[in-house]
Every structure is written in structure tokens, then in C-alpha cells.
Amino acid sequence: EAVYQPHLSSGINAEYGGDDAEEGFKFAPSTFIPGIDEASINYDDIWKNKDESENFPQKYDAELIKELKRGEVEGEIRVQVDDLMRQELKNLKAALQKDSGKKGGKGSAKKKGKKKEKKGGKKGKKEKDLTPDRSIESLYEELVKEGILVQYPKVKVSDFMGEYSYLGTTLRQANIEPMPSLADVRRVITEYGILPMGSQTVHETAPFIKSLLIAGPHGTGKRMLVNAICSELGANLMDLTAENICGKYPGKAGLTMLLHLVMKVGKLLQPTVVYIGNAEKTFIKKVPKNDMSDPKRLKKELPKIIKKMTAEDRIIFIGTSLTPWDGDVKGICQVYQKIILIPRPDYASRYLLFKELILRMGGRISATLDLSSLAKISDGYTPGHIMSAVKHVLTERRVQQLLRKPLTATEFVTPLARVDPIYKEEEEQFKAFYDKTTMGKKRQDLLKTEVEEK
């Protein structure tokens, strides 16, 4: 998946002309280049040599406007002239037919017209509008009352803190595939979930991403990333989690109506994010007896809806999962185009998290606070665990005592010791799941090829 850093060693070797220089990784041609070239040519032709030194208030350019309007007027006049020419041609044909004593072949024209009507009459099946007489306001209100269209806290994508993994290339050289860093996750979320959805032009030109699955241990910030995507886009958030739609719109007809409302309102009020929590439950192999939420309710409908989506629809389905391996891998890959794994934070990310969170909550970084040791001993703890520990220590009373009693690293050990960290075995489960996905298998084949070539 794109969350992994590319292998750069062969590209660097080729750049400096080594003996074993390889072709390396090549990006696909960008669809944005023609637009940029056109804008550059337009700038060179119009603005590059234009003297704007005496146009400080940036008034309009009369000659430029005349030139632009001249083309529009020419186009309008050409249409009128064409109409006159057609009428003149028609009159000439009529006069010629009258002189020659021949009929104009009306019967054949009628037959041709009928044939055209028959051909044009065959149209593709349109989706039936189940709510043709209702206004968008009433549909929106219904979804809000039913708890499908929900509010979300305003979060910036930059609030998802994390450093880059500078050891990635070193590990790859040792044939060890590293987990992506938190900064990689933030970048991929921006590239897949925010940039294309923010602009209709980019959404129709860039690779079409219909759905994402964000998987990771508890406390890694999966729901926070969903809220960040919605906040950055100003999007509507529809919650289709099994627990949330349980008991709402019952039966097959009810489910059809629910999905119709979600897609209709989502398309009319773009952009829209459709959220599915515990996404693996939709494709779970065996539903637990105590689970009354009917988690497999959307199993058949989700692939159909996502298949019908077009580039004009700025709607994205985002699922989150704690245990993606509980679901059917084939079904998950059929619905979710991109699978993003959120790892445990590494040393650099933990150091950054402690530093930023302590400062945000009114704390002070002093010589008595050994952040390096704190980041070292907190290996395995997620950003959620670290935030809880910081909140537990930096109470209002403790903040008031900072001048007399500075913070120490030992104060954060006790709240961290009360929660279980994410062990390496659980992280390996996420890796094993990813290796079973379509993209994971392709990546394994690519790595095997690279090893064989070496």
C-alpha cells in the first residue's frame, strides 16, 4: 500500500551512474501535467511581458476584455450567419426542386426520422427515485432525527501527531519490511481522503478512491482521522455502523430506503463521508450469539453501492477496524480499495507526543523532565494511552504547582502502568492480515522479485 515508503537505493545508484545502476521505480504519467502546461502557456502569452508597474490598484484591462469578448461576439454572429445560410440553402433547394418538377422525398425523410426516434428511444435503466416528492430539507431532517447524519468534533489533520521513520531505508536494505510511521499515515490520509474530495476537478482527474479502511490497535486515532477528514472538507458524516442502524429502517425495503436516503442526500450535499465502525463485522465469518446488532446487514448492498459510484460523486466510504482478521479478507478487499494500517508509535513519535501534549495541557518542559527516557519506557503504548496519562498527571491543581514543583518522568509511569500496551504479537497480526490482502500479495511479489534480482 502507499503507506509504505518506496525503495530508493536503486534510484540513487542510477543517478550517480554506478556500474549496477537499475531502472528503478517509475511513477505513472500525471493527468494534471496538461492543465499546468496550458496555464504556463497562457501566462507566457498574456501576462509575462505585460507591464503592471503603474497598475497598483489592479484595475481592469480594457484591451484584454475586448479581445475576450470579441471571440464571444464572433461566435454568436457566426451562429446567426449559419442560420441564415441554412435558410438560404433550403430556399435554393426548394426552387431547384420546383423547377425540375420533383418531389422533395418527404416520405423517405419521415422514415429516417422514425428510425432515429426508435434508436434514440432505447435508454439505459435509471435508478428509481424512492422520494421524488420530498424536499432535500425534509430528507436531511429525517437522517438527523434517526441519528444517521451525525455531528463530529472539529479536528485538524495536523493534530494527528507523529514523526517520520528515518530508519525505513536501512531496514529495507537488511530485507526487513518496516511498519509505516505515523507521519506516513497522516500523508496517505491527506492524499487519499482529503485532497481528491476537496475539489471536484481533482476528484474527477486524480485516481478515483471510493473507500478506505483504517485498521489499527485501540487508541491509535482511527476515529480521530475520520473526524479530521470531515473537518478539513466541511463534509457531512453519515454513520452506518451496525450498532447505530440496528432497529432503524427494518426489513429489506427499509434497508433500501436507508441507503437511498444516504446516497441521495450525500450526492446533493457533497462532499460526504460515510463512516462504518468495526468494519470487519460486516464480513465476519461467524456472528457471536450475544451480538444483536445484525452486523452482516450491509454485506450484500455495500459492494453494489460502491460499484455504482462515479467520479462525479464526492462521496467516500471509510471503515475502521480493531481486528480486521476476524472478517473475510476477500469481502473486505472487495469493498475497501485502500487499507491503511496504523502502527504503534516509534521512539521519535512518542517523544513528540509527550512534548506536544504536555505543552498543550499547560505543562512546562524543564531539565527535571527526562522526555528521552519517558519515550523509551513507553514503547508499545498508543497515542491514546499517552494522552490519558498526560491528562491524569496534569490536573488543574498540578499545573498551578509547576513553578514550585516541576514535572518529572516518574509521574507518568503510574498511569501508563495501569493499561496494557500493544505487544509486538498484535502488531504482527496486522501485518499478517495485510499480507493476505490484494495489495499485500502484490507487494510481497515485488519484494521477492527485488531480492532475486540482487
Secondary structure, DSSP 4 states (H G I P E B T S, - for coil): -TTSPPP-HHHHHHHTT-TT------PPPPTTHHHHHHHHHHHHHHTTT---TT-TT----HHHHHHHHHHHHHHHHHHHHHHHHHHHHHHHHHHHHHHHT----HHHHHHHHHHHHHHHH--PPPPP-S-TTS-HHHHHHHHHHTTSEE------GGGS-----TTHHHHHHTT--PPPPHHHHHHHHIIIIIHHHH-HHHHHHS----EEEEE--TTS-HHHHHHHHHHHHT-EEEE--HHHHTTSS-HHHHHHHHHHHHHHHHHHT-SEEEEESSGGGGGBSS--TT--S-GGGGTTHHHHHHHH--TT--EEEEEEES-GGGB-HHHHHHH-SEEEE-----HHHHHHHHHHHHHHTT----TT--HHHHHHHTTT--HHHHHHHHHHH--HHHHHTTTTS---GGGGHHHHHTS----HHHHHHHHHHHHHSHHHHHHHHHHHHHHHH-
